[in-house]
Amino acid sequence: MFLASCQKYPQDTAIEYFGAKISYSKLKEYVDACAKSLLSLGCREGEHIAVILPNIPQAAILFYAASRIGAVADMIHPLSAVREFEFYIKNSNIRFVFAVDLLAEKISFLSELTEVIILVSPAQFLPAPLKIASSFKAPKHAFSTFEKFLKRGEKSDINLENRPFTDSKKPCALLYTGGTTGDSKGVLLSSDNFNCCALEAIKSCGCLERGDRVLTVLPVFHGFGLGVCIHTVMVFGGICDMVPKFKVREFEKLILKHRPQVVAAVPALYHAMVTNDIAGADLSFLKCVISGGDMLPVKLQRDMNALLSKHNSKLKIRQGYGLAECLSGVCLMPEGCEAENCLGLPYPDNEFKIDGAKI
């Protein structure tokens, strides 16, 4: 489905990153180069690679590149503890690690557990003026860089066009649960998981259109961020407006600056909007506001609806529910619904069973 969008919307913007724009065709070039480089280094079908990155373009590139050659992208939280990094690498027998360069010193010990460590700079895709003034300053290191890794693929004579796609029912990504019932569990997800979730989300939202900008602040190592804010956007031909870091209390300022049509966030961010409301703000550009990842308190739901109305929006915040075992969302409130303590309706082709509930 990603390739289909690249063919349908080659000149459209797929990713925007601090003002720098990457078209669908250019993103495909990066994905192909990344896939070729992985193959040239001996990455095999079914092999896991570690992607330890914030919301930067390279995270999406690596996710799709791994999928293209049948590898599995283990999406790992960059702020994990040292013992957690060790567990993740050993758990999947990982040979290839791609980590944000700010972690260079913290993960140096992984060189004893794995074969290849590639450091990825958040500044790589920044516009030139911002790159010069960038606050992303990596410590000195001896590992290779993602820029060199991409160039290796660009120079490769490997032909991807004749390479068949992997079975869509085989794993393409591994996401770790929140560990609410003990240690985090790794959830293996297939291409079908991602594609079905995207189609179901598009159908349930009912308003997503080609060119819509989605504020991609939810982390790529969670299903909500990767499945909804990246892959679903790629499927309908939207723009992933990627933001790797921001101040929670300035979430409303972020929305006003980026002017997305779609915002998908957790309740804590909407609480920040309500608490730090900006007088005179105009939110009429919004067409869909979704809450997930945690329960939306009734008071916050009322306050958000009041805030939207106050700032020229007719929208109502829409709560959904999802779980890593299904990648992301499985139900969502219908458009305009104001029901409280409500998770909405199941996505198409999803069945719910409520066990032992007193209704």
KOLVOMI-649273 format. One line per 3 residues: number of its first residue (from 1); their letters; for each residue x, z negated, y of C-alpha. Coordinates in pm, 1 decimal, decimal comma. Layout:
REM residues N
NUM> A> X:Z:Y | ...
This chain:
REM residues 359
1> MFL> 0,0:0,0:0,0 | 291,3:-62,2:233,9 | 422,4:287,6:162,1
4> ASC> 75,6:434,3:218,1 | 63,1:279,4:565,5 | 412,1:411,8:643,1
7> QKY> 288,2:760,0:553,7 | -38,9:727,8:750,4 | 99,4:558,8:1063,9
10> PQD> 469,2:660,0:1084,4 | 500,5:633,0:1463,2 | 282,9:321,4:1503,9
13> TAI> 453,1:-12,0:1566,2 | 469,9:-221,1:1249,3 | 672,4:-514,7:1383,9
16> EYF> 732,3:-639,4:1733,7 | 1004,5:-898,4:1781,5 | 1067,2:-1039,4:2129,0
19> GAK> 967,5:-702,4:2274,3 | 1171,0:-489,9:2032,0 | 946,9:-253,2:1834,9
22> ISY> 1000,1:-126,5:1480,5 | 777,6:162,6:1374,2 | 634,4:197,6:1024,9
25> SKL> 869,8:487,3:950,8 | 1174,4:293,4:1074,2 | 1069,3:-13,1:878,2
28> KEY> 1049,4:200,6:565,3 | 1403,8:324,4:633,9 | 1526,7:-34,6:650,1
31> VDA> 1338,3:-123,9:332,4 | 1484,1:176,0:147,1 | 1837,8:96,1:265,7
34> CAK> 1793,9:-265,0:159,4 | 1659,4:-161,2:-182,4 | 1950,4:79,9:-236,5
37> SLL> 2202,2:-186,4:-140,4 | 2047,1:-432,4:-385,9 | 2067,4:-172,9:-661,6
40> SLG> 2428,5:-86,0:-576,4 | 2519,9:-454,6:-613,2 | 2363,0:-465,1:-957,6
43> CRE> 2028,5:-628,2:-883,9 | 1805,1:-570,0:-1186,1 | 1430,0:-535,7:-1238,1
46> GEH> 1276,5:-879,7:-1278,9 | 1572,3:-1052,7:-1114,0 | 1505,8:-1310,4:-843,3
49> IAV> 1664,1:-1303,2:-497,8 | 1649,1:-1593,8:-252,5 | 1505,8:-1520,1:93,3
52> ILP> 1573,7:-1824,3:312,3 | 1455,0:-1699,3:649,8 | 1223,1:-1781,8:940,3
55> NIP> 979,8:-1524,7:1080,7 | 1222,9:-1243,0:1157,2 | 1201,4:-872,6:1061,3
58> QAA> 1460,8:-907,7:783,5 | 1221,9:-1132,5:589,6 | 964,7:-853,1:564,1
61> ILF> 1236,2:-596,4:487,6 | 1372,7:-802,1:198,8 | 1026,4:-877,3:59,7
64> YAA> 930,8:-509,0:39,6 | 1278,0:-397,9:-74,8 | 1273,4:-642,1:-366,0
67> SRI> 927,3:-522,6:-463,1 | 1039,1:-158,0:-447,5 | 1299,5:-208,6:-721,1
70> GAV> 1102,9:-455,7:-931,2 | 1292,9:-764,7:-818,9 | 1125,7:-1092,6:-720,9
73> ADM> 1165,1:-1240,9:-372,6 | 1178,6:-1620,1:-380,4 | 1060,8:-1715,7:-30,2
76> IHP> 1227,2:-2047,3:54,3 | 1187,4:-2283,9:349,2 | 1505,5:-2268,7:566,7
79> LSA> 1475,0:-2639,9:647,3 | 1482,6:-2746,3:283,1 | 1713,4:-3030,9:184,7
82> VRE> 2043,2:-2955,6:12,5 | 1915,0:-3080,8:-323,6 | 1608,4:-2855,4:-283,2
85> FEF> 1826,3:-2548,4:-222,1 | 2020,2:-2631,9:-537,3 | 1697,4:-2669,4:-735,3
88> YIK> 1553,1:-2339,2:-608,6 | 1868,4:-2143,0:-691,4 | 1902,1:-2292,3:-1039,6
91> NSN> 1528,8:-2267,5:-1108,7 | 1533,6:-1886,4:-1086,5 | 1897,2:-1823,5:-1188,9
94> IRF> 1952,1:-1654,9:-853,3 | 2261,7:-1439,6:-796,1 | 2170,4:-1302,5:-450,8
97> VFA> 2101,3:-1530,5:-154,2 | 1988,8:-1410,3:188,8 | 1989,8:-1697,3:436,8
100> VDL> 1960,7:-1731,9:811,8 | 2314,6:-1758,1:946,8 | 2242,1:-2090,1:1117,2
103> LAE> 2254,1:-2240,1:766,1 | 2605,5:-2112,2:692,9 | 2769,4:-2451,9:664,6
106> KIS> 2475,2:-2624,6:495,8 | 2452,2:-2373,1:211,1 | 2823,1:-2304,2:163,8
109> FLS> 2811,1:-2506,4:-159,3 | 2580,6:-2240,8:-308,4 | 2881,8:-2010,8:-350,1
112> ELT> 2958,2:-2216,5:-661,0 | 2611,3:-2147,4:-804,5 | 2552,4:-1785,9:-709,7
115> EVI> 2739,8:-1456,1:-672,5 | 2641,8:-1307,2:-336,0 | 2549,7:-1483,0:-10,6
118> ILV> 2440,6:-1263,9:279,0 | 2392,7:-1426,0:618,1 | 2108,7:-1292,3:831,4
121> SPA> 2112,5:-1317,2:1209,7 | 1786,9:-1374,8:1402,6 | 1955,3:-1187,3:1688,5
124> QFL> 2006,2:-862,3:1494,9 | 1682,6:-693,1:1603,6 | 1659,7:-845,3:1950,9
127> PAP> 1657,0:-607,8:2251,3 | 2009,5:-572,4:2394,4 | 1960,2:-797,6:2701,5
130> LKI> 1810,9:-1075,0:2489,3 | 2078,2:-1035,2:2223,6 | 2348,2:-1105,4:2481,7
133> ASS> 2167,6:-1414,0:2610,7 | 2047,5:-1522,6:2266,8 | 2036,8:-1891,6:2182,8
136> FKA> 2079,3:-1802,5:1815,2 | 2444,4:-1900,5:1779,5 | 2567,6:-1908,9:1421,7
139> PKH> 2862,0:-2123,2:1309,7 | 3177,5:-1948,2:1191,6 | 3155,6:-1834,0:831,6
142> AFS> 3324,5:-1621,1:568,6 | 3013,1:-1468,1:412,7 | 2903,0:-1106,8:454,5
145> TFE> 2628,2:-1012,2:700,8 | 2294,9:-839,6:666,9 | 2409,9:-564,1:902,8
148> KFL> 2691,2:-471,7:661,0 | 2451,4:-505,6:370,6 | 2210,0:-253,4:527,9
151> KRG> 2489,5:-8,8:606,8 | 2594,0:-18,6:241,9 | 2245,5:99,9:148,2
154> EKS> 2233,3:362,9:421,2 | 2553,4:518,2:284,3 | 2438,8:500,1:-78,1
157> DIN> 2347,4:817,2:-266,1 | 2089,8:633,7:-482,3 | 1763,2:830,9:-491,3
160> LEN> 1457,7:606,7:-458,5 | 1211,2:894,4:-446,0 | 1242,9:955,3:-819,8
163> RPF> 1227,8:586,2:-903,0 | 884,2:482,3:-1034,4 | 706,8:180,0:-893,1
166> TDS> 710,6:-138,2:-1098,4 | 396,7:-238,9:-1286,7 | 168,8:-388,7:-1020,9
169> KKP> 86,4:-679,9:-1248,8 | 448,0:-791,5:-1269,9 | 582,3:-1056,2:-1026,5
172> CAL> 713,3:-944,4:-687,1 | 736,6:-1281,3:-512,6 | 767,1:-1651,3:-582,2
175> LYT> 626,2:-1907,9:-340,5 | 663,0:-2282,9:-373,2 | 362,8:-2514,1:-342,3
178> GGT> 357,5:-2806,7:-105,3 | 431,3:-3054,7:-383,4 | 115,4:-3260,8:-326,3
181> TGD> 109,1:-3353,3:-698,1 | 480,8:-3412,9:-745,2 | 771,8:-3175,8:-702,5
184> SKG> 702,3:-2831,7:-557,9 | 594,7:-2579,0:-820,6 | 697,1:-2214,9:-810,9
187> VLL> 402,9:-1973,0:-811,2 | 473,9:-1621,3:-939,5 | 267,9:-1358,0:-759,1
190> SSD> 225,7:-990,6:-843,9 | 182,4:-682,5:-628,2 | -184,0:-688,5:-730,2
193> NFN> -209,3:-1042,0:-588,6 | -83,8:-920,2:-252,3 | -284,0:-597,9:-243,7
196> CCA> -611,9:-754,4:-357,1 | -570,4:-1042,9:-113,0 | -513,1:-796,0:170,4
199> LEA> -817,6:-584,3:87,2 | -1036,3:-892,7:46,4 | -916,0:-1044,0:373,8
202> IKS> -980,0:-718,6:560,9 | -1329,7:-695,8:414,6 | -1411,8:-1059,8:489,9
205> CGC> -1276,2:-1052,5:845,3 | -1478,7:-740,3:913,8 | -1313,9:-659,4:1246,8
208> LER> -951,0:-565,4:1174,1 | -844,3:-222,1:1296,9 | -534,2:-7,9:1312,0
211> GDR> -313,2:-116,4:1600,2 | -447,6:-471,5:1620,4 | -174,9:-720,4:1708,8
214> VLT> -151,2:-1027,7:1487,0 | 47,6:-1325,9:1611,2 | 278,1:-1393,7:1315,1
217> VLP> 376,3:-1756,2:1363,0 | 282,8:-1889,6:1019,5 | 599,1:-1907,4:805,5
220> VFH> 685,9:-1621,6:571,8 | 765,2:-1867,9:293,7 | 394,5:-1963,8:272,8
223> GFG> 118,1:-1743,5:132,5 | -82,8:-1761,9:456,2 | 209,7:-1626,4:655,5
226> LGV> 340,2:-1368,9:406,0 | 12,0:-1256,0:250,9 | -210,7:-1254,5:559,9
229> CIH> 10,0:-1230,2:868,2 | 246,5:-970,8:720,8 | 115,2:-780,9:418,8
232> TVM> -252,3:-769,3:520,9 | -143,8:-648,0:865,5 | 71,2:-377,0:707,6
235> VFG> -221,9:-261,0:492,7 | -462,7:-204,6:783,2 | -192,6:-58,6:1009,6
238> GIC> -161,5:-345,4:1253,8 | 131,5:-497,9:1443,1 | 309,7:-809,0:1317,5
241> DMV> 416,7:-985,2:1635,4 | 685,2:-1206,2:1480,8 | 777,8:-1538,9:1638,8
244> PKF> 1049,4:-1738,5:1458,5 | 1028,1:-2051,2:1672,7 | 815,1:-2193,2:1951,6
247> KVR> 696,3:-2524,5:2093,3 | 368,7:-2636,8:1939,7 | 243,5:-2781,8:2267,4
250> EFE> 287,0:-2438,0:2427,0 | 82,6:-2248,9:2167,6 | -177,8:-2136,8:2422,0
253> KLI> 98,9:-2004,8:2649,9 | 234,1:-1809,8:2352,7 | -106,6:-1651,2:2292,0
256> LKH> -146,1:-1561,9:2658,0 | 201,4:-1407,4:2665,6 | 162,3:-1196,0:2349,4
259> RPQ> -211,7:-1119,8:2387,5 | -284,5:-1068,2:2016,5 | -622,6:-952,0:1891,5
262> VVA> -592,5:-1180,8:1588,7 | -468,3:-1539,2:1562,6 | -437,2:-1711,4:1225,0
265> AVP> -306,1:-2065,8:1249,6 | -328,2:-2419,4:1116,5 | -546,3:-2687,9:1281,3
268> ALY> -244,9:-2861,2:1439,2 | -180,3:-2555,6:1655,8 | -542,5:-2536,6:1767,8
271> HAM> -527,6:-2907,0:1848,8 | -231,7:-2829,4:2075,7 | -436,5:-2558,3:2249,1
274> VTN> -720,5:-2799,8:2316,2 | -487,7:-3078,9:2428,7 | -279,8:-2855,9:2658,0
277> DIA> -555,0:-2628,6:2784,5 | -449,1:-2395,4:3065,6 | -693,9:-2373,8:3353,3
280> GAD> -810,7:-2022,4:3432,6 | -672,4:-1865,8:3114,0 | -848,8:-1549,3:2996,9
283> LSF> -885,8:-1517,2:2617,7 | -1125,8:-1222,4:2619,2 | -866,8:-1006,7:2437,6
286> LKC> -912,1:-1206,9:2114,6 | -1131,5:-1061,4:1839,5 | -1063,7:-1301,3:1550,5
289> VIS> -948,7:-1665,1:1539,6 | -889,7:-1811,4:1192,2 | -799,6:-2163,0:1082,6
292> GGD> -648,7:-2240,2:743,4 | -379,0:-2437,2:567,0 | -553,8:-2769,3:630,1
295> MLP> -901,1:-2908,0:696,0 | -1046,8:-2821,0:1036,3 | -1199,3:-3144,7:1174,7
298> VKL> -1551,5:-3104,1:1312,4 | -1450,9:-3232,4:1655,9 | -1163,2:-2983,3:1675,3
301> QRD> -1395,6:-2701,8:1568,0 | -1636,9:-2792,5:1848,0 | -1356,1:-2830,0:2100,0
304> MNA> -1204,4:-2491,6:2006,9 | -1538,9:-2315,8:2032,3 | -1589,1:-2476,3:2372,9
307> LLS> -1238,2:-2370,3:2480,7 | -1298,5:-2010,4:2370,6 | -1628,3:-1998,2:2556,9
310> KHN> -1467,8:-2151,4:2866,4 | -1201,3:-1879,2:2866,6 | -1430,2:-1574,5:2844,5
313> SKL> -1440,6:-1533,6:2465,9 | -1759,3:-1510,0:2262,1 | -1571,1:-1588,0:1941,2
316> KIR> -1618,8:-1886,1:1712,8 | -1324,3:-2025,9:1521,3 | -1352,3:-1932,5:1152,5
319> QGY> -1228,8:-2173,7:887,4 | -1105,6:-2048,4:552,0 | -952,6:-2193,7:239,9
322> GLA> -667,7:-2071,3:24,9 | -407,1:-2183,6:-225,2 | -61,3:-2065,7:-323,1
325> ECL> -178,8:-1997,9:-678,6 | -402,1:-1720,9:-536,5 | -141,6:-1628,6:-271,1
328> SGV> -359,2:-1710,9:27,7 | -721,3:-1715,1:140,0 | -1009,3:-1698,4:-105,3
331> CLM> -1297,4:-1765,8:133,0 | -1376,7:-1745,8:504,2 | -1657,5:-1832,2:743,8
334> PEG> -1855,6:-1523,3:851,6 | -1815,7:-1395,2:1204,5 | -2015,3:-1599,1:1455,1
337> CEA> -2084,4:-1881,8:1209,3 | -2093,2:-2229,6:1365,0 | -2160,2:-2431,2:1049,3
340> ENC> -1957,1:-2751,6:1030,0 | -1755,6:-2876,3:730,9 | -1783,5:-2520,0:606,7
343> LGL> -1527,2:-2301,9:429,0 | -1745,5:-1993,2:444,1 | -1815,6:-1737,9:173,6
346> PYP> -1592,3:-1638,5:-119,3 | -1389,1:-1322,6:-71,7 | -1515,5:-1016,5:-260,3
349> DNE> -1434,0:-1031,2:-634,2 | -1366,0:-1406,2:-622,4 | -1570,9:-1656,5:-818,4
352> FKI> -1590,8:-2027,0:-731,7 | -1674,8:-2310,6:-966,7 | -1735,7:-2659,4:-830,5
355> DGA> -1682,9:-2921,5:-1098,8 | -1820,1:-3273,4:-1090,3 | -1941,3:-3253,6:-732,0
358> KI> -2243,9:-3444,1:-613,1 | -2431,9:-3197,7:-396,8
